[in-house]
């Protein structure tokens, strides 16, 4: 299926794309960026590692990396401790 394909309508009636985030299916609006996904997940501003389709992303790229239908995203929170 094409990355630009719209799969279905969300609960608000708008188009959505389907992602797999840490192994779980998730629907988001088209044009959602990695930064937008982090906001939706409540992780904005927190130290995280993000991988999209097997490629690690630099934090500076989160705001400009658009997600596409079928993307697989892995997010790992970094936790310090002793």
Steps between C-alpha positions, in 0.01 A plus 500: 500500500631848420634727773250765387200269520230598743373189669182606678331776691580573863247552777473869409423401141835611359743286305760299691813299434591182684826461691651234720643670809699276734312201360149647535278629221422872509311738274618859449407778260692517171801734512572409864867542578706309754483811722120502468483133596715568806260779603203266454674240719586753772874467435572851366819639651596171663823322414407228252658293228289459188538252217282520186494195274827379647684833467600696811405867490681800641282715730562797269312308230186416702311813386576447130457123477148429374351161576340293226241228486647173622804654671642309795617725783692393808529748788725439799497734799841565647504476876793592723551344835738324722 
